[in-house]
Amino acid sequence: MSFPPNVSNHTLQQTDENDGEDTSSGKTIQNCSSSTLSPPKITVEAIMSAIRPPLMELPVPINEENLTESNISENQKDEEAQSHQLSEGSSEINYFAISLDEEIIECPCCDSSFTNKYDLKNHLNDMHVNLLKYRKPKFPIAKKSHIINPIDLLSISENIPIERTIEIASEIENLYEEHKLTQQLKDYQELNINVIEKIIQKYYPNSKIQMYGSNANGFGTLSSDLDLSLSIDVLDALKSEESFDSMAELFGEESTRELCEYLIITMLCRAFDVNNAVDVNAIDSARVKIVHFKTPRIPQLDIDISLNNDLAVENSRLLYTYSRIDERVEKLGIAIKVWAKKRSISDPKNGTLSSYALIILVIYFLQQQATPILPILQSSGESKLIKGFECMFDCDFLNYQSLAAENKESLGYLLFEFFKFYAIFEWNLMVVDITTLEPRYKTPVEQMKTSIYIQDPFETKRNLGDVCSLDGANLIKNEFAVAAQILLSNWSFSQYLCISS
């Protein structure tokens, strides 16, 4: 039989000392047996006395009158010895009492309970935050190397002929009709969003789905992913607010909130897996946690769900307002997205820009025209704080349509000027900033970090160009010049897009 837990060495030493006394008496018997004396008789009383401790003698009443100094000293010694034994025994009793009476920690998600936070943490990881099934293996991306043939910027300094701008404008119109979101697809997306929301609300009744990204900002295409933000109180992942408080005492408030997010992500993965979603995948990124999957029915939609991505939702509202001011904004934005994808410069995983950053480039360019097509929407509006960031802007696009109409340039001319604008842009010194008409120059620190700096309109310390590698940044700059040169030649824009990058 194994020792009970938490037995101290002192207890073992006491047992050894008692065994020593029995052993010494055993030696006496052994010595007696080795002598010429006959062995003693073994009686029932002897056996019972060996296996049963002797009865404790009752203390004799002490007559205080008959006490002497020697008796007092001896009694004091006995009392000190007894108190010493009691103190030693009481320390063991108190120790085990503490173990038995230790505070029980309840799991915030189920009815399990534990005596220490380490067992609780293992339980949470094994039973409630087990994302191993939904984490796809990450293979290193073989980044594409590009051969860059620098373009002489003097070759694109001339103005484009009006005839060419008319041809290019017609091509952009056709490109827009080919890639724009159809009303049928929008209705299909809305149907799937309603189904997704109902699935989630079975587990989190107070949650709500909001769309953001390309499909919400006015620059969506047929190939755009469906980006959704789940508005939810992360404490809904736990049994009660008291569970959050107890967990925060053990692990800290920030870690507990992160735990809640992982609990929700795990639950979403399981819920969509049960409902026949395809390729359910949990993605941890530096900014947000995402559940990615595909809808089971054809046509399949690529869905990305993040938690409380309120800034992204507000960014989409801002871009949507810009896209409604003038029809050329949306058409030019979609043309640039298609061009960038064909030229392999719209993939942050491969060291180039996101489609969101490309649209910011389009807005900034249209703001910088001699007769601006787009205003600075963030110069007015009602103050609105989201996660500590000021997100004020004027969302009434009707106020600016007449001003945009004063610019009479065609789509063909604007496309060429867009490429030319960024081909000669002083990337090493300037920042693309749609929040002001004043030129924004890089600080010395910003100059050291990256060559392409595109400021986020709300998170003003965030650079959308920091995903660009050195090779990717050089490729992007060169592609602007190449595109401008192509448009000046006899090549059509459609032919140029068909060339593999």
JOJO-V364651 format. One record per residue. RES is the residue in one letter. PHI is phi in whole degrees, -180 to 180 (* if undefined). PSI is psi in whole degrees, -180 to 180 (* if undefined). Layout:
res: {RES & RES}
phi: {PHI & PHI}
psi: {PSI & PSI}
//
This chain:
res: {M & S & F & P & P & N & V & S & N & H & T & L & Q & Q & T & D & E & N & D & G & E & D & T & S & S & G & K & T & I & Q & N & C & S & S & S & T & L & S & P & P & K & I & T & V & E & A & I & M & S & A & I & R & P & P & L & M & E & L & P & V & P & I & N & E & E & N & L & T & E & S & N & I & S & E & N & Q & K & D & E & E & A & Q & S & H & Q & L & S & E & G & S & S & E & I & N & Y & F & A & I & S & L & D & E & E & I & I & E & C & P & C & C & D & S & S & F & T & N & K & Y & D & L & K & N & H & L & N & D & M & H & V & N & L & L & K & Y & R & K & P & K & F & P & I & A & K & K & S & H & I & I & N & P & I & D & L & L & S & I & S & E & N & I & P & I & E & R & T & I & E & I & A & S & E & I & E & N & L & Y & E & E & H & K & L & T & Q & Q & L & K & D & Y & Q & E & L & N & I & N & V & I & E & K & I & I & Q & K & Y & Y & P & N & S & K & I & Q & M & Y & G & S & N & A & N & G & F & G & T & L & S & S & D & L & D & L & S & L & S & I & D & V & L & D & A & L & K & S & E & E & S & F & D & S & M & A & E & L & F & G & E & E & S & T & R & E & L & C & E & Y & L & I & I & T & M & L & C & R & A & F & D & V & N & N & A & V & D & V & N & A & I & D & S & A & R & V & K & I & V & H & F & K & T & P & R & I & P & Q & L & D & I & D & I & S & L & N & N & D & L & A & V & E & N & S & R & L & L & Y & T & Y & S & R & I & D & E & R & V & E & K & L & G & I & A & I & K & V & W & A & K & K & R & S & I & S & D & P & K & N & G & T & L & S & S & Y & A & L & I & I & L & V & I & Y & F & L & Q & Q & Q & A & T & P & I & L & P & I & L & Q & S & S & G & E & S & K & L & I & K & G & F & E & C & M & F & D & C & D & F & L & N & Y & Q & S & L & A & A & E & N & K & E & S & L & G & Y & L & L & F & E & F & F & K & F & Y & A & I & F & E & W & N & L & M & V & V & D & I & T & T & L & E & P & R & Y & K & T & P & V & E & Q & M & K & T & S & I & Y & I & Q & D & P & F & E & T & K & R & N & L & G & D & V & C & S & L & D & G & A & N & L & I & K & N & E & F & A & V & A & A & Q & I & L & L & S & N & W & S & F & S & Q & Y & L & C & I & S & S}
phi: {* & -80 & -67 & -66 & -65 & 67 & -77 & -85 & -64 & -63 & -63 & -65 & -66 & -63 & -65 & -64 & -66 & -64 & -63 & -65 & -66 & -64 & -66 & -66 & -68 & -64 & -63 & -61 & -64 & -64 & -66 & -65 & -69 & -81 & -85 & -78 & -67 & -73 & -63 & -71 & -72 & -99 & -104 & -64 & -64 & -65 & -65 & -67 & -70 & -76 & -98 & -123 & -64 & -66 & -66 & -73 & -74 & -68 & -66 & -81 & -58 & -101 & -90 & -60 & -70 & -91 & -72 & -112 & -63 & -67 & -65 & -63 & -63 & -66 & -64 & -63 & -62 & -62 & -65 & -64 & -65 & -65 & -65 & -65 & -65 & -64 & -65 & -66 & -65 & -67 & -65 & -67 & -62 & -64 & -62 & -69 & -66 & -65 & -64 & -74 & -95 & -63 & -63 & -88 & -103 & -88 & -66 & -74 & -116 & -141 & -91 & -71 & -139 & -144 & -101 & -151 & -73 & -72 & -65 & -62 & -62 & -64 & -62 & -63 & -66 & -79 & -104 & -116 & -123 & -91 & -101 & -58 & -65 & -104 & -103 & -76 & -62 & -97 & -98 & -62 & -80 & -77 & -68 & -74 & -89 & -118 & -91 & -103 & -104 & -58 & -100 & -72 & -65 & -66 & -72 & -113 & -79 & -75 & -84 & -83 & -63 & -61 & -60 & -67 & -65 & -67 & -63 & -66 & -61 & -64 & -66 & -65 & -61 & -65 & -62 & -64 & -64 & -76 & -111 & -68 & -70 & -87 & -65 & -63 & -68 & -60 & -65 & -66 & -62 & -62 & -63 & -67 & -63 & -64 & -65 & -61 & -64 & -65 & -61 & -68 & -70 & -65 & -101 & -131 & -59 & -90 & -82 & -149 & -98 & -129 & -91 & -143 & 85 & -59 & -74 & -112 & -97 & 91 & -122 & -76 & -126 & -64 & -99 & -73 & -68 & -99 & -96 & -127 & -111 & -94 & -82 & -155 & -81 & -61 & -68 & -66 & -73 & -103 & -69 & -162 & -67 & -63 & -64 & -65 & -62 & -68 & -69 & -65 & -66 & -83 & -116 & 95 & -67 & -64 & -66 & -68 & -65 & -66 & -59 & -60 & -63 & -66 & -62 & -67 & -59 & -62 & -63 & -64 & -59 & -66 & -65 & -73 & -63 & -64 & -92 & 68 & -66 & -104 & 55 & -67 & -145 & -96 & -119 & -98 & -120 & -66 & -101 & -140 & -97 & -130 & -106 & -111 & -161 & -116 & -69 & -73 & -96 & -86 & -75 & -75 & -110 & -85 & -113 & -123 & -115 & -118 & -100 & 48 & -87 & -67 & -65 & -66 & -63 & -70 & -59 & -65 & -65 & -63 & -65 & -62 & -61 & -61 & -68 & -89 & -71 & -150 & -65 & -67 & -65 & -64 & -67 & -67 & -62 & -68 & -61 & -68 & -64 & -65 & -59 & -64 & -68 & -65 & -94 & 59 & -125 & -131 & -139 & -58 & -66 & -107 & 85 & -124 & -84 & -82 & -65 & -62 & -65 & -64 & -69 & -62 & -61 & -64 & -62 & -61 & -60 & -71 & -75 & -91 & -69 & -56 & -112 & -60 & -85 & -118 & -91 & -98 & -66 & -85 & -84 & -149 & 118 & -88 & -63 & -149 & -97 & -129 & 54 & 87 & -107 & -76 & -119 & -72 & -165 & -86 & -91 & -90 & -68 & -63 & -67 & -119 & -68 & -68 & -68 & -66 & -67 & -68 & -85 & -102 & -68 & -82 & -63 & -63 & -65 & -64 & -64 & -62 & -66 & -61 & -64 & -66 & -58 & -85 & -69 & -108 & -65 & -83 & -63 & -73 & -116 & -104 & -117 & -81 & -138 & -87 & -91 & -153 & -85 & -70 & -62 & -112 & -99 & -69 & -78 & -56 & -68 & -65 & -66 & -80 & -78 & -151 & -85 & -106 & -123 & -120 & -77 & -67 & -67 & -107 & -84 & -67 & -91 & -97 & -104 & -71 & -94 & -74 & -81 & -77 & -77 & -62 & -66 & -66 & -63 & -64 & -63 & -60 & -60 & -69 & -66 & -61 & -68 & -61 & -63 & -63 & -66 & -62 & -68 & -77 & -86 & -89 & -71 & -83 & -64 & -65 & -62 & -62 & -70 & -81 & -77 & -71 & -79}
psi: {134 & 158 & 148 & 155 & 152 & 25 & 131 & 160 & -31 & -39 & -41 & -37 & -40 & -40 & -40 & -38 & -41 & -40 & -34 & -37 & -43 & -37 & -38 & -39 & -33 & -37 & -39 & -44 & -40 & -40 & -39 & -39 & -25 & -11 & -179 & -11 & 147 & 147 & 147 & 155 & 141 & 112 & 168 & -38 & -38 & -40 & -44 & -36 & -25 & -35 & -7 & 130 & 147 & 149 & 138 & 130 & 136 & 140 & 142 & 133 & 140 & 129 & 113 & -29 & -30 & 5 & 135 & 172 & -38 & -40 & -41 & -46 & -40 & -41 & -39 & -41 & -43 & -43 & -40 & -40 & -42 & -42 & -35 & -42 & -41 & -41 & -40 & -44 & -40 & -31 & -39 & -44 & -43 & -37 & -50 & -30 & -39 & -39 & -41 & -33 & 13 & 146 & 133 & 131 & 121 & 143 & 134 & -5 & -24 & -169 & 6 & 153 & 156 & 162 & -6 & 159 & -21 & -42 & -39 & -44 & -43 & -40 & -44 & -43 & -38 & -39 & -33 & -24 & 41 & 94 & 11 & -39 & -30 & 9 & 112 & 144 & 137 & 114 & 143 & 132 & 125 & 99 & 135 & 128 & 139 & 139 & 115 & 120 & 102 & 142 & 137 & 115 & -20 & -25 & -15 & 14 & -21 & 164 & 149 & 138 & 148 & -37 & -40 & -39 & -34 & -42 & -45 & -38 & -41 & -39 & -38 & -39 & -44 & -41 & -41 & -46 & -31 & -33 & -12 & 159 & 131 & 159 & -34 & -42 & -38 & -43 & -39 & -40 & -44 & -39 & -44 & -36 & -40 & -41 & -45 & -44 & -40 & -39 & -45 & -39 & -13 & -31 & -35 & 85 & -29 & 5 & 164 & 142 & 135 & 138 & 143 & -177 & -161 & -38 & -12 & -18 & 5 & 1 & 29 & 150 & 175 & -24 & 5 & 140 & 158 & 107 & 126 & 141 & 128 & 110 & 116 & 146 & 116 & -21 & -15 & -14 & -18 & 169 & -34 & 169 & -31 & -34 & -39 & -43 & -43 & -37 & -37 & -34 & -33 & -44 & -8 & 151 & -42 & -45 & -35 & -40 & -39 & -38 & -45 & -41 & -43 & -36 & -43 & -44 & -43 & -45 & -40 & -43 & -46 & -39 & -45 & -30 & -44 & -32 & 26 & 22 & 153 & 139 & 52 & 131 & 129 & 126 & 123 & 120 & 172 & -27 & -50 & 160 & 137 & 141 & 119 & 138 & 172 & 144 & 147 & -25 & 154 & 135 & 134 & 141 & 137 & 119 & 134 & 120 & 124 & 166 & 126 & 47 & 61 & -35 & -39 & -38 & -43 & -36 & -41 & -37 & -40 & -49 & -37 & -42 & -43 & -40 & -22 & -9 & -39 & 139 & -24 & -24 & -51 & -43 & -41 & -40 & -44 & -38 & -41 & -39 & -44 & -44 & -47 & -38 & -42 & -32 & 8 & 41 & 27 & 51 & 96 & -31 & -22 & 18 & 20 & -170 & 155 & 162 & -31 & -44 & -37 & -39 & -35 & -38 & -41 & -46 & -45 & -44 & -45 & -23 & -27 & 4 & 155 & -42 & 97 & 136 & -33 & 143 & -174 & 96 & -25 & 7 & -7 & 174 & 178 & 140 & 138 & 114 & 129 & 115 & 36 & 0 & 138 & 120 & 35 & 134 & 158 & 113 & 2 & 90 & -20 & -24 & -16 & -1 & -37 & -36 & -39 & -34 & -18 & -22 & 120 & 9 & 147 & 166 & -37 & -44 & -43 & -38 & -47 & -45 & -32 & -50 & -42 & -40 & -47 & -17 & -34 & 8 & 139 & 79 & -31 & -19 & -31 & 156 & 136 & 113 & 111 & 6 & -5 & 151 & -18 & 140 & 136 & 118 & 149 & 145 & 164 & -36 & -43 & -33 & -30 & -26 & -54 & 156 & -29 & 118 & 111 & 109 & 134 & 138 & -26 & -51 & 82 & -14 & 0 & 130 & 116 & -12 & 1 & -6 & -12 & 130 & 170 & -43 & -40 & -41 & -44 & -38 & -45 & -48 & -41 & -35 & -32 & -45 & -40 & -44 & -42 & -41 & -40 & -43 & -26 & -21 & -169 & 2 & 144 & 157 & -37 & -41 & -41 & -39 & -22 & -12 & 130 & 140 & *}
//
